[in-house]
């Protein structure tokens, strides 16, 4: 005779931040904030290069020969912080957007 000794959780996951609606929302909110932070931090230097190349496309005497040249020149001239100049506002926006999406997705 087989005896089923599985622990029943009513379809809910077990672990940190799990067990009630408020913990689920807190988990989704935290995950969304971290997700927005990581994504924007990785993406932003590439966006900076894109904007610099777009800004010079209409001018005579291009300073950059391409994206890699733009990245290296910007790094040499301004350091790592030159690639992240103006990050604060987009970072906060990405964190808020992802947190909202994660929480809303948790209710569906």
Long-range contacts (C-beta under 8 A, 24 or more apart in sequence): 24-106, 25-103, 25-106, 28-99, 28-102, 28-103, 28-105, 28-106, 29-99, 29-102, 29-103, 31-102, 32-95, 32-98, 32-99, 32-100, 32-101, 32-102, 32-103, 33-95, 33-98, 33-99, 35-98, 35-102, 36-91, 36-94, 36-95, 36-96, 36-97, 36-98, 36-99, 37-91, 37-94, 37-95, 39-94, 39-98, 40-87, 40-90, 40-91, 40-94, 40-95, 41-87, 41-91, 44-83, 44-84, 44-87, 44-90, 44-91, 45-71, 45-83, 45-84, 48-74, 48-82, 48-83, 48-84, 48-85, 49-74, 49-83
